[in-house]
């Protein structure tokens, strides 16, 4: 395993190797904040010329991976909690459903929080735009 510092071409490697449907063993690993990427396979680190909105695509892919990671961590947490409580074997389906619902609730809470932050930013931007227009054009009537 060799380490590589984060760069644009390394990010493409992560996207290419870890894209949905790719069954590559030993896929790249990363954490937010410019940490080291590790590779257990070899391939060319070049960006394809036909890829538009690279940053947006990579950003969306990274967000999807973060959400999936969060859901998996929650699932592990609730499964470990279940093991510690030593549930009876007859009620496995109920507990499995309960764990899945808890994971879904927590994921939806996180998604709601993200969307609320985006809404707050949009509202602030709209308010600034409206205030800027009213200063330059004077009072206007909205119909």
N, C-alpha and C positions, 0 to 999 in steps of 0.2 A: 504494500500500500504506500503510495507516495502522496505527500501533501502539496497543495498548490494554493497560492494566495488568491484572494478573490479578484476577479477582473471580468470584463464584459464577456470574453470568450469562455471563461469558466462558467459564467451564469448560463450561457447557451448550452453548455454540456449538461448542467443540472436539468434544464428544461427538456432537452432532447432525451436524456436517459430516463427521466422520471415521468415522462408524459403518460397519460392514461393509455392503457393497452400495451405498454412496453413491458416485457417480462424479463428484462435484463437483471441478472443476479448481481449483487454487490453494487447497487446504485449509489449515486453520489449522496453525500450527507452535508447538511448545512444548518446553520443557525443564523438568526438575524444579527446584524451588526458587523459584518465583514470578517467573519471567522474563517478558518481554513476549510477548504473543500477537500475531501479525500476521494480517490478513484481506485477501483480495483479492476478496471478494464481500460483499454486504450481505444482512442478514436481521435479524429481531427477536431480541433477547437476553432472552428470558423463559423461565422454567422452567415446564414444563407441570404443571398441578395433579394429573394422574393418575400422575405418576412417583413410585413409592415406592422407598425405599432409594437415593436419589440419590447420596449419597456412596459407598455400596458399589458401585453400578453404575459410577460414574465411576472409582473406584479400580480396579476390575477391568478396565475398558477401558484405563486408563492402564498397568496391568501387562501386559496383552496387547500393547499397542503397544510397550512397552519390550522385551518378549521378541522381538517381530517385528523391531524395530530391531537388537537384539543379533544375531539370526540373519542379518540382511542384512549387517551389518558384518563378521561372520565370513565370510560368503560372498564378499564383496568382497576381504577379506584373502587368502583361499585362491585366488581367481581371479587376483589380482595376483601372488601367489607363483608360480602356475602359468605365467603369462605370462613372468615373469622367468627361469624355468628353461628356457623355449623347448622345450616338449614336442613330440614328433612328432605329426603329424596323425592317424596311424593308431590312436593309443591314446586318442582324445578321450573315448570313452564310459567307459573305465576311470577316467580322471582326473576326469570329471564326477561319477561315482558316488563316488569317493574324497572329493571336495570336499563333496558332499552328506552323506556319512557323518560327516565331520569336523565339519560344522556341527551335525548332529544330536547328536553326542557332546557337544560343548561346551554346547549348549542343555540337554541332559539333565543334565549336570553342574551347571549353574546352577540348574535346577529342583530337583534333589536337594538342593543346598545350602539353598535356600529352605525346602524341606519339612523338612529336618533342623533348621533354626532354629525353625520352628513347633512341631516335636515337642519340642524342648528347652524352649520357652516353656510348652507344655502340661504337660510333666512337672513343671516348677517350680511351676506354678499348682496342679496336683493335690497336690503335696507340701505346699504351704502350706495348702491346704484341709484335708487330712488332719491336719496338725499342729494347725490351729486347732480342728477338731472334737475331737481327742483331749484338748486342753486344757480344753475346755468340758464334755465329757461323761465324761471319765475314760477309762480303758482299755476297749476293746471288742474283741469277738471277731468277726472277719469270716468268714462261712461261705460 
